[in-house]
Structures are given as structure tokens and as C-alpha cells.
Amino acid sequence: MTGLAAVVSLLALSGPSPATLTVRYFDGTGPDHVSHLRCRATSYRADGFLRDAGAGNACRRARTIAAFLDRAPRKDRICTQIYGGPQRGRITGTIGDRTVDRRFKRTDGCAIGDWQYAVPLLPRIRAGREP
């Protein structure tokens, strides 16, 4: 077996990264909404608002954006000054060997873009309407 074939076989056997996340979402009106997501190879579980997003869909997204979730946004970004609303979010936990602790808000164009990138882990916000 060539080196590349061995790597591909190893990746296929290891399966997708496990993930265990807690997502807190504040909509600006009441207490935090809290959801939990647990992703294993072919087993997905979610509660709270993540159940509505679909556990499998949320697990796939979490694995896809794991690198984005485990780092803070760059401080030197140039962002439009557009206020998107009072919503706040926080995603904590693990995805594979990555520790995740990412906070979200909607106070400028960059922050709104980050929030949208994390959907469906965070609720989709439509202008003038709550999720």
C-alpha cells in the first residue's frame, strides 16, 4: 500500500471527529437558551434549539468549522458599522482534539458575518424577526 493509500485508509477507519458542545444563545429578551450537541461517528444527539436545526446537520457544521470555532476573531479586522441586534452566543466544548470557547455577537458587520458562518449552531436571524 502506498503512503497516500495508507493515509486515506487510516482516515476512513478513524471516522469523523467526535464533538461535545454546549451552545448558549441570548435573544435580548429573557434568560439564555441552552442547547447541547453530542456527535459520535454515526450517532448525533441534540437538545434545545439545536434539536430543531437537526443534530446531524449541526454536527456536520461543527466539524467543518472546528478551526474557526477554536480561535478568536482577528482584532485588526475592518468591519462595517452595522448593528445586527442584541443577540449573543457562546459555543464551548470539544471537537476532536480542539477545545472550543467562542463568543458571538451581532454588533458590527464582521460579528454578523461570524454569526451567520456558525449557523445552524447558532439560530439563523432574519432582519426584523427572531428565529
Secondary structure, 3 states (H helix, E strand, C coil): CCHHHHHHHHHHHHCCCCEEEEEEEECCCCCCEEEEEEECCCCEEECCHHHHHCHHHHHHHHHHCHHHHCCCCCCCCCCCCCCCCCCEEEEEEEECCEEEEEEEECCCHHHHHHHHHHCCCCCCCECCECC
